[in-house]
Amino acid sequence: MSFEQGLHFHQQGNFSKAIELYQESYRRHPRPQTAYNLGIAHSELFNWSEAEIAFRNALHLQSN
C-alpha cells in the first residue's frame, strides 16, 4: 500500500512525502521499481547522493 500512496504523492509533487512512503515500502519489500521511484523523488529535491544510492539499489535488484 505504501508504494501506491508514494506514487500518489509523487504525482502531486509532494516528493518528501513520496520518499517517506517509498522508503517504508522498500523496507517491507525491496523491489527495483520502488528503489527507482525513490531515486527519482530524491533527484526532484536535488538529493543527489540519496538518488544515486537508490538508483544503484534498483540496478542491483534488477540484476538478481
C-alpha positions as semicolon CSV with decimal commas, in nm:
position;residue;x (nm);y (nm);z (nm)
1;M;0,000;0,000;0,000
2;S;0,284;0,239;0,076
3;F;0,413;0,216;-0,281
4;E;0,080;0,324;-0,429
5;Q;0,049;0,604;-0,175
6;G;0,402;0,712;-0,265
7;L;0,303;0,725;-0,631
8;H;0,007;0,944;-0,545
9;F;0,217;1,196;-0,354
10;H;0,489;1,181;-0,619
11;Q;0,238;1,269;-0,891
12;Q;0,111;1,555;-0,676
13;G;0,464;1,694;-0,643
14;N;0,496;1,616;-0,272
15;F;0,834;1,449;-0,308
16;S;0,921;1,447;0,063
17;K;0,606;1,250;0,148
18;A;0,663;1,023;-0,152
19;I;1,016;0,949;-0,029
20;E;0,885;0,861;0,316
21;L;0,631;0,618;0,169
22;Y;0,871;0,467;-0,085
23;Q;1,123;0,404;0,194
24;E;0,856;0,231;0,401
25;S;0,758;0,018;0,103
26;Y;1,122;-0,062;0,022
27;R;1,191;-0,175;0,380
28;R;0,898;-0,417;0,359
29;H;0,952;-0,542;0,003
30;P;1,272;-0,430;-0,173
31;R;1,178;-0,408;-0,541
32;P;1,362;-0,242;-0,828
33;Q;1,067;-0,016;-0,917
34;T;1,042;0,114;-0,561
35;A;1,413;0,191;-0,549
36;Y;1,394;0,361;-0,889
37;N;1,100;0,579;-0,786
38;L;1,282;0,664;-0,465
39;G;1,577;0,779;-0,674
40;I;1,356;0,993;-0,895
41;A;1,189;1,155;-0,593
42;H;1,527;1,229;-0,435
43;S;1,653;1,382;-0,760
44;E;1,348;1,610;-0,773
45;L;1,467;1,751;-0,440
46;F;1,832;1,767;-0,558
47;N;1,933;1,499;-0,305
48;W;2,194;1,362;-0,542
49;S;2,371;1,124;-0,302
50;E;2,048;0,963;-0,190
51;A;1,928;0,941;-0,550
52;E;2,249;0,766;-0,653
53;I;2,214;0,512;-0,373
54;A;1,853;0,442;-0,468
55;F;1,942;0,400;-0,838
56;R;2,229;0,166;-0,750
57;N;1,991;-0,039;-0,535
58;A;1,745;-0,055;-0,825
59;L;2,018;-0,180;-1,059
60;H;2,138;-0,435;-0,806
61;L;1,787;-0,572;-0,751
62;Q;1,716;-0,576;-1,125
63;S;2,028;-0,784;-1,194
64;N;1,930;-1,053;-0,943
